[in-house]
């Protein structure tokens, strides 16, 4: 008769608040993505105005029309220097700075409200054993 004992130990670790940290990370990344796209479009607008791009071009017309929505609060804030068809939109540059500060503040608010620091990892152990008997006839 042979006596075989099999013992198996499984250990799992549960990290508290992991889902909340993932949400915080993804939310802050989304804020930076959206405001980054806005900043890029505003920078492109400044560049196109600076080189005197044709405003009747479909790309320029779309870009100017879309970014006008975000520049509306800054309309008439300061004068716009112009020379020979070249325009330096300082209000757009100011808007870029303001939107970058808003993005930073929003990201920090999300971080403060939702972030939970890592705590100790909780380990759970489970032991199972099984007996297997084999009778051998001689």
Secondary structure as GFF3:
##gff-version 3
##sequence-region A 1 138
A	DSSP	beta_strand	2	14	.	.	.	ID=ss1
A	DSSP	alpha_helix	18	50	.	.	.	ID=ss2
A	DSSP	alpha_helix	58	71	.	.	.	ID=ss3
A	DSSP	three_ten_helix	72	74	.	.	.	ID=ss4
A	DSSP	beta_strand	81	83	.	.	.	ID=ss5
A	DSSP	beta_strand	86	88	.	.	.	ID=ss6
A	DSSP	alpha_helix	90	114	.	.	.	ID=ss7
A	DSSP	beta_strand	122	134	.	.	.	ID=ss8
###
